[in-house]
Amino acid sequence: HEWKNDAGVAGAVMYDATGRIVFELKETRIPENWTASHRIPDLQSGIYTVRFSVNGEIYIRKVFAGR
């Protein structure tokens, strides 16, 4: 997924269906008009929850990983 925003701080955490963290992008400083994109290999098929934090705002999305 891609996110674009003003300068500030952003991070993300992805959880599996049991609540276990499977990926974490620590909060880091971001420049204005930034774009982030990550591929996460070796996920089992299923539904995951991704929690994004961008400049103090929290966004939660469900994503499906299939093989």
C-alpha positions, 0 to 999 in steps of 0.5 A: 500500500502507498501513503503520501503525506506532509513531513512528520513521523510515520510507522506501521505494524502488521498483525496476524489473526492471533494478534502476533506482530509479523512486520513492524516499521518503526516510527521514523521521520518522513519528508514532505510528499513521501511515499512508502511501499513494502513487500512482505514475503513468506506470509501465510494465506489469511487476513491481516490487520495493519495499523499505520500511524502518520503524524499522530493519526492512526489508520487501521486496514485489513489486508488479505494475503493469498498464495 
